[in-house]
Amino acid sequence: KRKALMVFALTGSIAFIAIGLVGHFSGGMDSRRSAGNMTLASIEAKTPGNNGLSKQCGIDFSSPLCRTSDEPEIAVWGDSFAMHLVRGILASNPNVKLIQMSKSVCGPFFDFAPVQAGYPVAWAKTCIAFNDRVKAWLQKQQSVRYLVLSSPFDQYLMPGRKLLARDNSTVDASPALVRRAFDKTLQSIKSMGITPVIISPPPVVGQDIGRCLTRRAFFGADLDGCNFSSARYAKQTRRAYRFLHEFTDRYRVLFLDKYICKQGICRAHSGATFIYKDWGHLSREGSVALGKTADFYDFITGRR
């Protein structure tokens, strides 16, 4: 009957409200322990956003938030795959003089920007404008000796991609076109008296590795279940690595799989340290661990 239905609905609503209030006033029940004897808060703390120094660096890299010195020696340029390297560079040398210039999805190319779902031509114009500001800043500064470039590069290399050119024309992407555009960018950097250093994206396998780690940590399962074989590299990793290998004879290129993968197995974690944040980005702690292991600073500056 209607009266019974109303009583039932009201009782249920009160119960849900009570549960919500308990969760709210206990900080979201973050202290609750998982089957792996970790709190929910400690598990979630392993995969926060990894924006490097600050999100601001994709808007105004001249902000004090985006540098560790007013006379930086190293500049980091690219998209979110450049951002996630910054903590690793700082870990390899806490005294590094660095500036971060990074805009999500906007790769390190002076004359082209990707056009794709969610990132239309209007956005691509902002990408070219951002990279123009990077170029202008680099031409004026006197302290930068090394420019670190990174990206997954797949937003430029995937078959069927469209690119916005500087003249506002939209062109079909091709490996040859992207190769020429990147080489032109690198040559332009060298002409400024700056050494370009390229760091590859981490290898990916087509699944959310960070989520896999989080779930396994929560249920107390073996984190090795998130490791993957190097034979299973996703197509985007193979495309990016093949593309970057074409520049190894003239530029310093650091391939991250050399440090993540051993004997054909790519590790998603190192002990309790999550290397991956999500499907392809390094977590904050993963970036720190790799920065120390690969000694990012010494590689960038050519000390090894």
C-alpha positions as CSV (number, residue, x, y, z in Angstrom):
1,K,0.0,0.0,0.0
2,R,1.0,3.6,-0.5
3,K,1.5,4.2,3.3
4,A,3.8,1.2,3.6
5,L,5.7,2.2,0.6
6,M,6.3,5.7,2.0
7,V,7.4,4.4,5.3
8,F,9.8,2.0,3.6
9,A,11.2,4.8,1.4
10,L,11.6,7.2,4.3
11,T,13.4,4.5,6.4
12,G,15.8,3.7,3.6
13,S,16.5,7.4,3.0
14,I,17.3,8.0,6.6
15,A,19.6,5.0,6.6
16,F,21.5,6.2,3.5
17,I,21.8,9.7,5.0
18,A,23.2,8.3,8.2
19,I,25.8,6.3,6.3
20,G,26.7,9.3,4.3
21,L,27.1,11.5,7.4
22,V,29.3,8.8,9.0
23,G,31.5,8.8,5.9
24,H,31.6,12.6,5.8
25,F,32.6,13.1,9.4
26,S,35.1,10.3,9.4
27,G,37.0,11.8,6.4
28,G,35.4,9.4,3.9
29,M,36.3,6.3,5.9
30,D,39.9,6.7,4.7
31,S,41.1,4.9,7.8
32,R,39.3,1.7,6.8
33,R,41.8,-1.0,6.1
34,S,41.8,-3.1,3.0
35,A,42.5,-6.8,2.7
36,G,46.1,-5.9,2.0
37,N,46.3,-4.2,5.5
38,M,46.6,-0.7,3.9
39,T,44.2,2.2,4.5
40,L,42.1,3.4,1.6
41,A,43.8,6.8,2.0
42,S,47.3,5.3,1.7
43,I,46.3,3.4,-1.4
44,E,44.7,6.4,-3.1
45,A,47.8,8.5,-2.2
46,K,49.9,6.3,-4.5
47,T,48.2,7.6,-7.7
48,P,47.4,11.3,-7.4
49,G,47.9,13.6,-10.4
50,N,51.5,14.0,-11.4
51,N,51.7,17.5,-12.8
52,G,55.4,18.1,-12.0
53,L,55.9,21.4,-10.3
54,S,52.4,22.8,-10.9
55,K,49.3,22.7,-13.1
56,Q,50.1,26.4,-13.7
57,C,53.0,25.5,-16.0
58,G,50.5,24.7,-18.8
59,I,49.0,28.1,-18.6
60,D,51.9,30.5,-17.6
61,F,55.3,28.8,-17.3
62,S,56.8,32.1,-16.3
63,S,55.1,31.7,-12.9
64,P,57.5,31.2,-9.9
65,L,55.6,28.0,-9.3
66,C,57.1,26.5,-12.5
67,R,60.8,26.9,-11.8
68,T,63.3,26.1,-9.1
69,S,65.6,28.9,-10.0
70,D,65.5,32.3,-11.8
71,E,68.4,31.0,-13.9
72,P,67.4,27.5,-14.9
73,E,69.9,25.2,-16.4
74,I,67.4,22.6,-17.6
75,A,64.0,23.3,-19.3
76,V,61.4,20.5,-19.5
77,W,59.0,20.9,-22.5
78,G,56.2,18.8,-23.8
79,D,52.8,17.4,-22.7
80,S,51.8,15.4,-19.6
81,F,54.6,13.0,-20.4
82,A,57.0,15.8,-19.8
83,M,55.2,16.8,-16.6
84,H,55.6,13.4,-15.0
85,L,59.4,13.4,-15.4
86,V,60.0,16.5,-13.3
87,R,59.9,14.8,-9.9
88,G,62.3,12.2,-11.2
89,I,64.8,14.9,-12.4
90,L,64.5,16.6,-9.0
91,A,65.1,13.3,-7.3
92,S,68.2,12.7,-9.3
93,N,69.6,16.1,-8.2
94,P,67.6,18.0,-5.6
95,N,69.6,21.2,-6.4
96,V,68.8,21.2,-10.1
97,K,67.9,24.5,-11.6
98,L,64.9,23.8,-13.7
99,I,61.9,25.3,-15.4
100,Q,58.8,23.4,-16.5
101,M,56.9,24.3,-19.7
102,S,54.2,21.7,-20.4
103,K,50.7,21.6,-21.7
104,S,48.6,18.5,-21.7
105,V,48.3,16.7,-25.1
106,C,50.5,19.5,-26.7
107,G,53.7,17.8,-27.8
108,P,57.1,19.4,-28.3
109,F,56.7,20.6,-31.9
110,F,57.1,24.2,-33.0
111,D,55.0,24.0,-36.2
112,F,52.2,21.4,-35.7
113,A,49.5,20.6,-33.2
114,P,47.3,17.5,-33.0
115,V,43.6,17.7,-33.8
116,Q,41.4,14.9,-32.3
117,A,38.3,14.2,-30.4
118,G,38.0,16.6,-27.5
119,Y,40.9,18.7,-29.0
120,P,39.5,20.5,-32.0
121,V,41.2,23.0,-34.3
122,A,40.5,25.9,-31.8
123,W,42.4,24.0,-29.1
124,A,45.2,23.1,-31.6
125,K,45.7,26.8,-32.2
126,T,46.2,27.3,-28.4
127,C,48.8,24.5,-28.5
128,I,50.8,26.2,-31.3
129,A,50.5,29.6,-29.5
130,F,51.8,27.9,-26.3
131,N,54.8,26.4,-28.1
132,D,55.5,29.8,-29.8
133,R,55.8,31.3,-26.3
134,V,58.2,28.5,-25.4
135,K,60.3,29.2,-28.4
136,A,60.3,33.0,-27.8
137,W,61.3,32.5,-24.1
138,L,64.1,30.1,-25.1
139,Q,65.5,32.6,-27.6
140,K,65.7,35.3,-25.0
141,Q,67.0,33.4,-22.0
142,Q,70.7,33.0,-21.3
143,S,71.0,30.2,-18.7
144,V,69.3,27.1,-20.2
145,R,71.8,24.6,-21.5
146,Y,69.6,21.5,-21.8
147,L,66.0,21.1,-23.1
148,V,64.2,17.9,-22.1
149,L,61.5,16.9,-24.6
150,S,58.9,14.2,-24.0
151,S,55.5,13.0,-25.2
152,P,53.8,9.7,-26.1
153,F,54.0,11.1,-29.6
154,D,51.1,9.0,-30.6
155,Q,48.8,12.0,-31.0
156,Y,51.0,12.8,-33.9
157,L,51.8,9.3,-35.2
158,M,48.6,7.3,-35.0
159,P,47.3,6.4,-38.5
160,G,44.4,8.7,-39.5
161,R,45.5,11.6,-37.2
162,K,45.0,15.2,-38.3
163,L,47.5,18.0,-37.6
164,L,47.0,21.7,-37.6
165,A,49.9,23.4,-39.4
166,R,51.2,26.9,-38.6
167,D,49.4,28.3,-41.7
168,N,46.0,27.1,-40.1
169,S,45.7,24.3,-42.7
170,T,44.7,20.8,-41.5
171,V,46.9,18.0,-42.9
172,D,47.0,14.3,-42.6
173,A,49.7,13.0,-40.2
174,S,52.3,10.7,-41.6
175,P,55.6,9.3,-40.1
176,A,57.6,11.2,-42.7
177,L,55.9,14.5,-42.0
178,V,56.2,14.1,-38.2
179,R,59.8,13.1,-38.5
180,R,60.7,16.2,-40.5
181,A,58.7,18.4,-38.2
182,F,60.4,17.0,-35.1
183,D,63.9,17.2,-36.7
184,K,63.2,20.8,-37.6
185,T,62.2,21.5,-34.0
186,L,65.4,19.9,-32.7
187,Q,67.6,21.7,-35.2
188,S,66.0,25.0,-34.1
189,I,66.8,24.2,-30.5
190,K,70.4,23.5,-31.3
191,S,70.7,26.8,-33.2
192,M,69.9,28.5,-29.9
193,G,73.0,26.9,-28.3
194,I,70.8,24.5,-26.3
195,T,71.2,20.7,-26.2
196,P,68.0,18.8,-26.8
197,V,67.5,15.6,-24.8
198,I,64.6,13.3,-25.5
199,I,63.1,10.9,-23.0
200,S,60.7,8.3,-24.2
201,P,57.2,7.5,-22.8
202,P,57.1,4.5,-20.5
203,P,56.0,1.3,-22.3
204,V,52.2,0.6,-22.2
205,V,50.2,-2.5,-22.7
206,G,46.7,-1.2,-23.4
207,Q,45.2,-1.4,-19.9
208,D,45.1,0.9,-16.9
209,I,48.2,-0.3,-14.9
210,G,47.6,2.1,-12.1
211,R,44.1,0.8,-11.5
212,C,45.4,-2.8,-11.6
213,L,47.9,-1.9,-8.9
214,T,45.3,-0.1,-6.8
215,R,42.8,-3.0,-6.9
216,R,45.5,-5.6,-6.1
217,A,46.8,-3.5,-3.2
218,F,43.2,-3.1,-1.8
219,F,42.5,-6.9,-2.0
220,G,45.9,-7.9,-0.8
221,A,46.8,-9.6,-4.1
222,D,50.3,-10.0,-5.5
223,L,51.2,-6.8,-7.4
224,D,53.2,-8.8,-9.8
225,G,49.9,-9.6,-11.5
226,C,50.1,-6.1,-13.0
227,N,53.5,-6.7,-14.7
228,F,53.5,-7.4,-18.4
229,S,55.7,-8.9,-21.1
230,S,57.7,-6.6,-23.3
231,A,56.3,-8.8,-26.2
232,R,52.9,-7.3,-25.4
233,Y,53.8,-3.6,-26.0
234,A,50.8,-1.7,-27.3
235,K,51.0,-0.4,-30.8
236,Q,51.5,3.2,-29.6
237,T,54.6,2.2,-27.7
238,R,56.0,0.4,-30.7
239,R,55.3,3.4,-32.9
240,A,56.8,5.9,-30.5
241,Y,60.0,3.8,-29.9
242,R,60.4,3.2,-33.6
243,F,60.1,6.9,-34.2
244,L,62.6,7.9,-31.5
245,H,65.1,5.4,-32.6
246,E,65.5,7.4,-35.8
247,F,67.1,10.2,-33.8
248,T,69.5,8.2,-31.6
249,D,72.4,8.8,-34.0
250,R,72.3,12.6,-33.5
251,Y,70.7,13.2,-30.1
252,R,70.6,11.8,-26.6
253,V,67.5,9.6,-26.3
254,L,66.7,7.9,-23.0
255,F,64.3,4.9,-23.4
256,L,62.5,4.3,-20.1
257,D,61.8,0.6,-20.9
258,K,65.5,0.0,-20.3
259,Y,64.9,0.6,-16.6
260,I,61.3,-0.6,-16.3
261,C,61.7,-3.9,-18.2
262,K,64.3,-6.6,-17.4
263,Q,64.5,-10.0,-19.1
264,G,61.3,-9.4,-21.1
265,I,59.2,-8.5,-18.1
266,C,58.1,-4.9,-17.5
267,R,57.4,-4.2,-13.8
268,A,54.4,-2.1,-12.8
269,H,55.9,-1.6,-9.4
270,S,59.1,-1.8,-7.4
271,G,58.3,-3.3,-4.1
272,A,55.6,-1.1,-2.6
273,T,56.3,1.7,-5.1
274,F,53.8,2.0,-7.9
275,I,55.7,2.9,-11.1
276,Y,52.5,3.7,-13.0
277,K,49.8,6.2,-12.1
278,D,47.3,5.1,-14.8
279,W,47.5,3.5,-18.3
280,G,50.8,5.2,-19.1
281,H,51.9,8.0,-16.9
282,L,54.4,7.6,-14.1
283,S,53.1,8.0,-10.6
284,R,54.8,10.6,-8.4
285,E,56.7,7.9,-6.5
286,G,57.4,6.0,-9.7
287,S,59.0,9.1,-11.3
288,V,61.2,9.6,-8.2
289,A,62.3,5.9,-8.3
290,L,63.1,6.0,-12.0
291,G,64.8,9.4,-11.7
292,K,67.2,7.9,-9.2
293,T,67.7,4.6,-10.9
294,A,68.3,6.0,-14.4
295,D,70.0,9.1,-12.9
296,F,68.0,11.5,-15.0
297,Y,70.2,14.5,-14.2
298,D,73.5,12.9,-15.3
299,F,71.9,11.6,-18.5
300,I,70.5,15.0,-19.4
301,T,73.7,16.9,-18.7
302,G,75.8,14.2,-20.5
303,R,77.8,13.2,-17.4
304,R,77.2,9.6,-18.4
